[in-house]
Amino acid sequence: CCVDNMMNRPGGETCSCVYPIEIGLLLDNVSSNFINSTVAFQHQLASQLKLQDPQVVITAFYYITTSELNMSIYLGPLVGVSFSSQEATSVKASLDAHKVRFNSSLVGNYTLLRFNLFGPEPVSPSPSPVFAPSPSRNQPLSTPTNNQSSASERPKGKVRLGIILGVGIAIVALLCLSILFIRKLAPGNKESEEKASLTKSASDPPQMLSLLTRPTSTRIFSYEDLKEATNGFDPANLLGEGGFGRVYRGNLKDGMAVAIKRLSSGGHQGDKEFLVEVEMLSRLHHRHLVKLVGFFSSRDSSQHLLCYELVPNGSLESWLHGRLGANNPLDWDTRMKIAIGAARGLAYLHEDCQPCVIHRDFKASNILLEDNFQAKVADFGLAKQAPEGQTSYVSTRVMGTFGYVAPEYAMTGHLLVKSDVYSYGVVLLELLSGRKPVDMAQPTGQENLVTWARPVLKDVDHIYDLADPRLNGQYPREDFAQVAAVAAACVAPETNQRPTMGEVVQSLKMVQHSNDMSDGTFATSWHNHNTRQTSATFESDGTSSFFSSGPFSGLAALDEGEDAQRGPTMSEDLLEGR
């Protein structure tokens, strides 16, 4: 609910927005266990900057090598809408002078990469004192006292001044003539070339997209079309900021409401991410994925725009942690509908695409909601395709969002489909508990959602301690325990202990259908206990529990008497694909 360059006040109410200090640190000699010790890192940083722990919020990070970490951090003010210039100067001085020292078992040294003080208006650095030029060693310190001597030198000074002015005027005139001559010979100036590059016709797409197979349903827009749709990229139409670009609400000429993502200009990274997203979205079609309507690209002007269908009801993050759900929290059935829809979207990427697609940045803010709360997975700016016939992709640069990144990916750079499963498990825990993945305002030991939840998930007597207080106890207790078991399996430390997303879909559907049957609104008889789902790798003989192996199989298991009723995928799922 907070706009760009703002954050929620540390320890404050939801949507109590303030302007932070943003710092970027390059950490070296990072411990292999650093990802599990971020709370200690944040505490050390806060205490040495004379801040409280909740004021330090890690917003993003990625590994450059196995021992080098690039991290972005927000420092939030406890009082007032922003830090004062004096407070910001003190923080920067401490970092510049390396007065902040971390435990060597976690981090070695650090480099301050950036320091930004945000405020209601652009905040400029404190002006440096302006000193008058010091007198030259050959310059007289006082005016001459001999009037005759001074007067005798004035004519000479006037002559020299006239010569200098004449030469200067001649040089300026020659430069102007040269410029006019060059512009006359040139076929067009820079301004006209830039305008032409922005208005290239759709029949002449740039060379960088020539190798892409573009489905007929994906449109190529002109720059002017998308600019007009957003009213000149009016800040009032800004929906938010995603991976590598800002997203604006717009209306096409045919009246269609869209979301237009304008990638940050400049740099090969933006070009690369644009190509990935266009290629990915243009061939992926599923009711639980955000649909790509069209795009515009011009390498010459460094303009890359993507046009999506508008998903009107905000993100899951906004409903769980922002203004949308502050006075109208999601009920249990809606949370389960969102969980199943998002799981289906991921399962499609993993198991129905050839080669399979790994999202790599799955999180609550990338789950968009329709008016009926149908979930759609968004933002493929970081997605990776696994090599043909494999289910892994080795990345040399770990990227993602803090709190959602799987431990094996953070420590080794090895990206697996099971890394997405871990991220999904974090989202499922958010739905169950209403907590953020990392929240420094929580009591000591509870700042990291997964670390806090794991021991609770293993204790059947305290499993309901996870429940979001805003649910007011209005949820089926058995179903809650079963969904918690799914979440526990998804965030298991070892990848081989995590289920596939196809299995997750099946498990959540079993919970949903059992609830329907207990209400008397759903009835079916299942005769064929040896069915294979046509669009997934998950198999069932109709007698298995959620997961047949792994550390959470006991908690997830169903009573034998219920197994026959809670059979595998119902006919509606087979018709839908998932």
Secondary structure, 3 states (H helix, E strand, C coil): CCCCCCEECCCCCCCCEECCEEEEEEECCCCCCHHHCHHHHHHHHHHHCCCCHHHEEEEEEEEEECCEEEEEEEECCCCCCCCCHHHHHHHHHHHHCCCCCCCCCCCCCEEEEEEEECCCCCCCCCCCCCCCCCCCCCCCCCCCCCHHHHHHHHHHHHHHHHHHHHHHHHHHHHHHHHHHHHHHHCCCCHHHHHHHHHCCCCCCCCHHHCCCCCCCCCEECCHHHHHHHCCCCCHHHEEEEECCEEEEEEECCCCCEEEEEEECCCCHHHHHHHHHHHHHHHHCCCCCECCEEEEEEECCCCEEEEEEECCCCCEHHHHHHCCCCCCCCCCHHHHHHHHHHHHHHHHHHHHHCCCCEECCCCCHHHEEECCCCCEEECCCCCCEECCCCCCEEECCCCCCCCCCCCHHHHHHCEEEHHHHHHHHHHHHHHHHHCCCCECCCCCCCCCEHHHHHHHHHCCCCCHHHHCCHHHCCCCCHHHHHHHHHHHHHHCCCCHHHCCCHHHHHHHHHHHHHHHHHHCCCCCCCCCCCCEECCCCCCEECCCCCCCCCCCCHHHHCCCHHHHCCCCCCCHHHHHHCC
